[in-house]
Amino acid sequence: MINLLKVAVFQIDVKLGDPDYNRLKVKALLERVKFKKPDVVVLPEMWDTSYDLKNLKELSAVEAPKTIKFIMEMAAQFQVNIVAGSIALNEKGKIYNASLVFSREGKLLGIYRKVHLFGLMNEDKVFERGRELGLFDLEGIKCGLMLCYDIRFPELARALALKGAQIIFVPAQWPLSRLSHWRTLLQARAIENQLYVVAANRYGQEGKIEFAGNSLIIDPWGEIVAGGSELEAVVFAEINIDKVKEVRERIPVFKDRAPEVYGLS
């Protein structure tokens, strides 16, 4: 297991229903950052098609396989682990908002299908609900996945932490109008679970919605290690995974839990 992990978060605008354009943008950014040799690149939620809901059934059937092949090739070409935000994944006619993670060799490390669907954006009318935690190993580090709206549900983050997650990656399309919620919720998830949170949010405007950007990398104390503005950016940070153990030893919240009182495991 490596202790220091160089992270590059791609905070990008995406073009609705135009995966070719969006894939080219990601490739150009990978070219741009390769000299910094990141260990892992993180993309935003629904980065290849965005929320083109009326065309998503067709797009997911045709474009998702192309996007998966593209990410596999990019991971191998640039020798970088990629947390590939999320895409509309079509599995036997059922569509999931799914996050996939690929190793430096282009091998699938993990997949997470979004559990909490955001009814205000009609996600629940298009996507199937995921039923499993998103856990994977990255360079020997146990990691978890959450997507956007998921951060409003502390139970999910705690379940990942109890399964050993030391980093939670959060791809998102979070609106500027609720920027204060974004920051507060992400810091709370890091503090209460004493782990790193790496959140990749898109920026730009789609219809009437303006997105917040402000991607964040937060340490187990809840301190912001690095963050983006409301513009297109690549957010870099080096995180020291030993800090998770240090914080958990100083304030042993996991040892001091009383699950028999909560009625939870």
C-alpha positions as CSV (number, residue, x, y, z in Angstrom):
1,M,0.0,0.0,0.0
2,I,1.3,3.5,-0.8
3,N,0.9,6.2,1.9
4,L,1.0,9.2,-0.3
5,L,-1.6,9.5,-3.1
6,K,-1.4,12.3,-5.7
7,V,-5.0,13.2,-6.7
8,A,-6.2,15.3,-9.7
9,V,-9.8,16.3,-9.8
10,F,-11.2,17.4,-13.2
11,Q,-13.7,20.2,-12.5
12,I,-15.1,20.6,-16.0
13,D,-18.2,21.8,-17.9
14,V,-19.8,19.2,-20.0
15,K,-21.9,19.4,-23.1
16,L,-25.4,18.0,-22.9
17,G,-25.9,14.9,-25.0
18,D,-22.4,15.2,-26.7
19,P,-20.2,12.3,-25.4
20,D,-17.7,12.7,-28.3
21,Y,-17.0,16.3,-27.2
22,N,-16.8,15.4,-23.5
23,R,-14.5,12.5,-24.1
24,L,-12.1,14.7,-26.1
25,K,-12.1,17.2,-23.3
26,V,-11.1,14.6,-20.8
27,K,-8.3,13.3,-23.0
28,A,-6.9,16.8,-23.5
29,L,-6.9,17.3,-19.7
30,L,-5.1,13.9,-19.2
31,E,-2.5,15.1,-21.6
32,R,-2.2,18.4,-19.7
33,V,-1.6,16.8,-16.3
34,K,0.5,13.8,-17.2
35,F,3.7,15.5,-16.4
36,K,2.5,15.9,-12.8
37,K,2.1,12.1,-12.6
38,P,-1.1,11.9,-10.6
39,D,-1.9,8.5,-9.0
40,V,-5.6,9.0,-9.5
41,V,-7.8,11.2,-11.7
42,V,-11.4,11.9,-10.6
43,L,-14.2,13.0,-13.0
44,P,-17.6,14.6,-12.2
45,E,-21.0,12.9,-12.3
46,M,-22.6,12.2,-15.7
47,W,-19.7,13.7,-17.4
48,D,-20.1,12.1,-20.8
49,T,-23.7,12.9,-21.6
50,S,-24.9,15.0,-18.7
51,Y,-28.6,14.7,-17.7
52,D,-30.0,14.4,-21.3
53,L,-32.9,12.5,-19.8
54,K,-35.2,12.4,-22.8
55,N,-32.4,10.7,-24.9
56,L,-30.7,8.8,-22.1
57,K,-32.1,5.3,-22.9
58,E,-30.7,5.4,-26.4
59,L,-27.5,7.2,-25.3
60,S,-26.9,4.7,-22.5
61,A,-27.2,1.8,-24.9
62,V,-24.9,3.2,-27.6
63,E,-22.5,5.5,-25.8
64,A,-21.9,3.8,-22.5
65,P,-19.8,1.0,-24.0
66,K,-17.8,3.6,-26.0
67,T,-17.2,5.6,-22.8
68,I,-16.1,2.5,-20.8
69,K,-13.7,1.5,-23.6
70,F,-12.4,5.1,-23.7
71,I,-11.7,5.2,-20.0
72,M,-10.0,1.8,-20.0
73,E,-7.7,3.0,-22.8
74,M,-7.0,6.3,-21.2
75,A,-6.1,4.7,-17.9
76,A,-3.7,2.3,-19.6
77,Q,-2.2,5.0,-21.9
78,F,-1.5,7.5,-19.1
79,Q,-0.8,4.9,-16.4
80,V,-3.3,6.4,-14.0
81,N,-6.1,5.2,-11.9
82,I,-9.4,6.8,-13.0
83,V,-12.5,7.3,-10.9
84,A,-14.7,7.8,-13.9
85,G,-17.3,10.1,-12.4
86,S,-20.5,8.5,-13.4
87,I,-22.3,7.5,-16.6
88,A,-25.7,6.2,-17.6
89,L,-25.0,2.5,-17.6
90,N,-27.5,0.3,-19.5
91,E,-27.7,-3.2,-18.0
92,K,-30.3,-5.4,-19.7
93,G,-32.5,-2.4,-20.4
94,K,-32.3,-1.0,-16.9
95,I,-30.4,2.3,-16.6
96,Y,-28.2,3.1,-13.6
97,N,-26.3,6.3,-12.7
98,A,-23.1,4.3,-12.2
99,S,-19.6,5.2,-11.2
100,L,-16.8,2.9,-12.5
101,V,-13.1,2.9,-11.4
102,F,-10.2,1.7,-13.5
103,S,-6.7,0.8,-12.6
104,R,-3.5,2.0,-14.2
105,E,-3.7,-1.0,-16.4
106,G,-7.2,-0.3,-17.5
107,K,-8.8,-3.0,-15.4
108,L,-12.1,-2.5,-13.7
109,L,-11.6,-2.0,-9.9
110,G,-15.1,-1.3,-8.8
111,I,-18.6,-0.1,-9.7
112,Y,-21.2,1.8,-7.8
113,R,-24.8,2.3,-8.9
114,K,-26.3,5.4,-7.2
115,V,-28.5,4.5,-4.3
116,H,-30.3,7.8,-3.6
117,L,-32.0,9.2,-6.7
118,F,-32.8,12.9,-6.8
119,G,-36.5,13.2,-7.6
120,L,-36.2,17.0,-8.1
121,M,-34.2,16.2,-11.3
122,N,-36.4,13.3,-12.2
123,E,-33.6,10.8,-11.7
124,D,-36.1,8.4,-10.2
125,K,-38.1,8.4,-13.4
126,V,-35.2,7.3,-15.5
127,F,-32.7,5.4,-13.4
128,E,-33.0,2.3,-11.3
129,R,-31.9,2.5,-7.7
130,G,-28.6,0.9,-6.8
131,R,-28.7,-1.7,-4.0
132,E,-25.0,-2.2,-3.0
133,L,-22.2,-0.2,-1.4
134,G,-19.5,1.1,-3.7
135,L,-16.2,-0.3,-2.3
136,F,-12.9,-0.9,-4.1
137,D,-9.2,-1.1,-3.4
138,L,-6.9,1.5,-4.9
139,E,-3.2,1.0,-4.6
140,G,-3.9,-1.1,-1.5
141,I,-6.2,1.6,0.0
142,K,-9.8,0.8,0.8
143,C,-12.0,3.4,-0.9
144,G,-15.7,4.1,-1.2
145,L,-18.0,5.9,-3.7
146,M,-20.9,8.2,-3.3
147,L,-22.7,10.3,-5.9
148,C,-23.9,13.8,-5.4
149,Y,-27.3,13.6,-3.6
150,D,-25.9,10.6,-1.6
151,I,-23.9,13.0,0.7
152,R,-27.2,14.0,2.3
153,F,-27.4,10.5,3.8
154,P,-24.8,10.0,6.5
155,E,-25.8,6.4,6.9
156,L,-24.2,5.6,3.5
157,A,-20.9,7.2,4.4
158,R,-20.8,5.5,7.8
159,A,-21.5,2.1,6.2
160,L,-18.5,2.7,3.9
161,A,-16.3,3.7,6.8
162,L,-17.4,0.7,8.8
163,K,-16.4,-1.5,5.9
164,G,-12.9,0.0,6.0
165,A,-13.0,3.0,3.6
166,Q,-10.2,5.5,4.2
167,I,-11.2,7.7,1.2
168,I,-14.6,8.4,-0.2
169,F,-14.8,9.7,-3.7
170,V,-17.8,11.9,-4.6
171,P,-18.5,12.8,-8.3
172,A,-21.3,15.3,-8.5
173,Q,-23.4,17.8,-10.4
174,W,-24.2,20.1,-7.5
175,P,-25.9,23.5,-8.1
176,L,-24.4,26.8,-7.1
177,S,-27.7,27.7,-5.3
178,R,-26.8,25.1,-2.6
179,L,-23.1,25.7,-2.4
180,S,-23.1,26.1,1.4
181,H,-24.8,22.7,1.7
182,W,-22.2,21.1,-0.5
183,R,-19.3,22.3,1.6
184,T,-20.9,21.6,4.9
185,L,-22.1,18.1,4.1
186,L,-18.8,17.1,2.6
187,Q,-16.8,18.3,5.6
188,A,-19.3,16.6,7.9
189,R,-18.9,13.3,6.2
190,A,-15.1,13.6,6.5
191,I,-15.1,14.6,10.1
192,E,-17.7,12.1,11.4
193,N,-16.0,9.2,9.6
194,Q,-12.4,10.4,10.0
195,L,-11.4,9.8,6.4
196,Y,-10.6,11.7,3.3
197,V,-13.3,13.0,1.0
198,V,-12.5,13.7,-2.6
199,A,-15.3,15.5,-4.3
200,A,-15.4,16.3,-8.1
201,N,-18.2,18.7,-9.1
202,R,-18.9,20.1,-12.5
203,Y,-19.1,23.7,-13.2
204,G,-21.0,25.7,-15.9
205,Q,-24.6,26.1,-16.8
206,E,-27.3,23.8,-18.2
207,G,-30.7,25.2,-18.8
208,K,-31.6,27.3,-15.8
209,I,-29.2,25.4,-13.5
210,E,-25.8,26.9,-12.7
211,F,-23.3,24.5,-11.2
212,A,-21.1,25.2,-8.2
213,G,-17.7,23.9,-9.2
214,N,-15.9,24.1,-5.8
215,S,-14.5,20.6,-6.0
216,L,-12.9,19.7,-2.7
217,I,-10.3,17.5,-1.2
218,I,-10.9,17.2,2.6
219,D,-8.8,15.5,5.2
220,P,-10.0,13.4,8.2
221,W,-10.0,16.5,10.5
222,G,-12.4,18.2,8.0
223,E,-9.8,20.6,6.8
224,I,-9.9,21.5,3.1
225,V,-6.6,20.4,1.6
226,A,-7.4,21.8,-1.9
227,G,-10.4,23.3,-3.6
228,G,-11.6,24.7,-6.9
229,S,-13.5,27.9,-7.6
230,E,-16.5,28.3,-9.9
231,L,-14.4,28.0,-13.1
232,E,-13.0,25.1,-15.0
233,A,-10.0,23.7,-13.2
234,V,-7.9,20.8,-12.2
235,V,-7.6,20.5,-8.5
236,F,-4.4,18.8,-7.3
237,A,-3.5,17.5,-3.8
238,E,-1.2,14.9,-2.3
239,I,-3.0,13.1,0.5
240,N,-1.3,11.1,3.3
241,I,-3.3,8.1,4.1
242,D,-1.5,7.7,7.5
243,K,-3.5,10.7,8.7
244,V,-6.6,8.5,8.8
245,K,-5.0,6.2,11.4
246,E,-3.6,9.2,13.3
247,V,-7.0,10.9,13.6
248,R,-8.9,7.7,14.5
249,E,-6.4,7.0,17.3
250,R,-6.6,10.5,18.7
251,I,-10.4,10.6,18.8
252,P,-11.6,6.9,18.8
253,V,-15.2,7.5,17.7
254,F,-15.5,4.0,16.1
255,K,-14.5,2.3,19.4
256,D,-16.9,4.5,21.3
257,R,-19.9,3.9,19.2
258,A,-23.0,2.5,20.9
259,P,-24.9,0.7,18.0
260,E,-27.2,-1.1,20.4
261,V,-28.6,2.3,21.4
262,Y,-29.1,3.5,17.8
263,G,-30.8,0.3,16.7
264,L,-28.3,0.1,13.9
265,S,-25.4,-2.3,13.2
